Structure formats: C-alpha cells, structure tokens
Amino acid sequence: MKPFSLRELLARVRALAKRVGGEGAAEGPQTVGTRVEIDRRRRQVHLDAVEVHLTPKEFEVFSFLTEDVGAVRSRDEIIERVWSAHWFGPTKTLDAHVAALRRKLEGAIVIVAVRGVGFRVDPT
C-alpha cells in the first residue's frame, strides 16, 4: 500500500462518504423553489416534473449548492467538494458548469455569483 498524507486520506474518506450517500445527502427529494426538485439518492433533477439530464459534475455542483439554499459557497469549497482537494485546473471549469446549470434549469432557479467569493442558489 502506498503511503500518503493525512490531507490525502481525509479527501479520500470524504469522497467515499459522498459516493455512498454521506455528507449532505437528504432523504427523499428536496424542492428548490417552486419548480425544481432534486433527489440525491437517485441523482435526478426535475424541472416542472420533467427530468433534466445533468452531467455527473453538474449534478454534484447543483447538489452542493442546494444543500443550504441561500448560503454562499466559496469557489474553493465547491471545487474541493466536487473535484477534490488536490485538483489543479482552471477555476473557469466551475464557471462553465454553473453556466450549463443556468441554461438547463431555464430560470427556475437563480445561481448568483458573489464577486470574489463564490456562488449561491436563490429560488425564484
């Protein structure tokens, strides 16, 4: 077995817990605003009762942002949770995923960019 740092171990444990329904997984569907429903157990999002097909990363970003609707999530928090603590890539990747979510959810929710911090979801 390859040795690694405590930080690496914690990141792996968090990722595993997330995959098996730990951290922030709510029982049953959650309504976000009046038109959007997210079911974390089934990894599905519905807009006006019609399933919206999200990529795995889009779903993870949306799921994390909607765990606490209205709360501001920093870019670092989102990247660490969705990609990993050791992800080395452009932060514009997150912007692209947020833009795709905005398009796919057709104004049913508002993802607000908080300048210099991150993002929050405001239901409409």
C-alpha positions in Angstrom: 0.0 0.0 0.0 1.3 3.4 -1.0 1.8 5.9 1.9 0.1 9.3 1.6 -0.5 12.4 3.7 -3.3 12.9 6.2 -4.9 15.5 3.9 -5.0 13.0 1.1 -6.6 10.4 3.4 -9.3 12.9 4.5 -10.0 13.8 0.9 -10.4 10.1 0.0 -12.7 9.5 3.0 -14.9 12.5 2.2 -15.1 11.4 -1.5 -16.1 7.9 -0.4 -18.7 9.2 2.1 -20.2 11.4 -0.6 -20.4 8.4 -3.0 -22.3 6.2 -0.5 -24.7 9.0 0.5 -23.0 10.6 3.4 -22.2 14.3 3.7 -25.3 16.3 2.9 -27.4 13.5 1.5 -31.0 14.2 2.3 -33.7 11.5 2.5 -36.1 11.8 -0.4 -36.5 14.6 -2.9 -35.9 18.2 -2.0 -37.9 21.0 -3.6 -35.8 24.0 -4.6 -38.1 27.0 -5.3 -41.4 26.1 -6.8 -40.4 24.3 -10.0 -37.2 22.3 -9.3 -36.9 19.1 -7.3 -33.6 17.3 -6.6 -33.4 13.7 -5.5 -29.9 13.0 -4.3 -30.5 9.3 -3.7 -31.5 8.8 -7.3 -29.2 11.5 -8.6 -32.0 13.2 -10.5 -33.2 16.7 -11.0 -36.7 17.5 -12.2 -38.0 20.8 -13.6 -41.8 21.1 -13.7 -41.9 17.3 -13.2 -39.7 16.6 -16.3 -36.2 15.1 -15.7 -33.3 17.4 -16.5 -30.3 15.5 -17.7 -27.2 16.8 -15.9 -23.6 15.6 -16.2 -22.2 14.0 -13.1 -20.2 17.2 -12.3 -23.2 19.4 -13.0 -25.3 17.3 -10.6 -22.6 17.5 -7.9 -22.3 21.3 -8.2 -26.1 21.7 -8.1 -26.4 19.2 -5.2 -23.8 21.0 -3.1 -25.2 24.5 -3.8 -28.8 23.3 -2.8 -27.8 21.6 0.4 -28.3 25.0 2.1 -30.3 27.2 -0.3 -29.3 30.9 0.0 -25.9 30.1 1.6 -22.8 31.4 -0.2 -20.4 28.6 -1.1 -16.8 29.7 -1.9 -15.2 28.6 -5.1 -12.6 26.6 -3.1 -15.4 24.8 -1.1 -17.2 23.8 -4.4 -14.0 22.7 -6.1 -12.8 20.7 -3.1 -16.2 19.0 -2.7 -16.9 18.3 -6.4 -13.5 17.7 -7.9 -11.0 17.2 -5.0 -8.8 19.0 -2.6 -5.9 18.3 -5.0 -7.5 19.4 -8.2 -5.2 21.5 -10.3 -7.1 23.1 -13.1 -8.6 26.4 -14.2 -11.4 27.7 -12.0 -13.2 28.6 -15.2 -14.3 25.0 -15.2 -16.6 25.8 -12.4 -18.0 28.8 -14.3 -18.7 26.6 -17.3 -20.6 24.1 -15.1 -22.6 26.9 -13.5 -23.4 28.4 -16.9 -24.7 24.9 -18.1 -26.8 24.6 -15.0 -28.3 28.1 -15.6 -29.2 27.1 -19.2 -30.6 23.7 -18.3 -32.8 25.0 -15.4 -34.3 27.7 -17.6 -34.6 30.4 -15.0 -36.4 28.2 -12.4 -33.6 28.9 -10.0 -31.1 31.7 -9.9 -27.4 30.9 -9.3 -25.9 34.1 -8.1 -22.2 34.8 -8.5 -20.9 36.5 -5.3 -18.0 38.5 -6.5 -14.7 37.5 -5.0 -16.3 34.6 -3.0 -18.3 32.0 -4.9 -21.9 31.2 -5.7 -25.3 30.8 -4.0 -28.7 29.5 -5.2 -31.8 31.7 -4.8 -35.0 30.0 -5.7 -37.5 32.0 -7.9 
